[in-house]
């Protein structure tokens, strides 16, 4: 939950292109690290952002 919240707040100030360049490790650094057993949370948050962006692009191109 924290990774997703931080990511959505962070990317609001970025361009689309910049947001698509965000890596899970960038998010982990931003929030001050995550426990090893929770690193998948940053991966999931970034993956979800990219999936949502791809769906938005598909809808806007149709």
Secondary structure, DSSP 8 states (H G I E B T S, - for coil): -HHHHHHHHHHTTS-HHHHHT--HHHHHHHTT---GGGHHHHHHHHHHHHHHHHHHHHHHH-
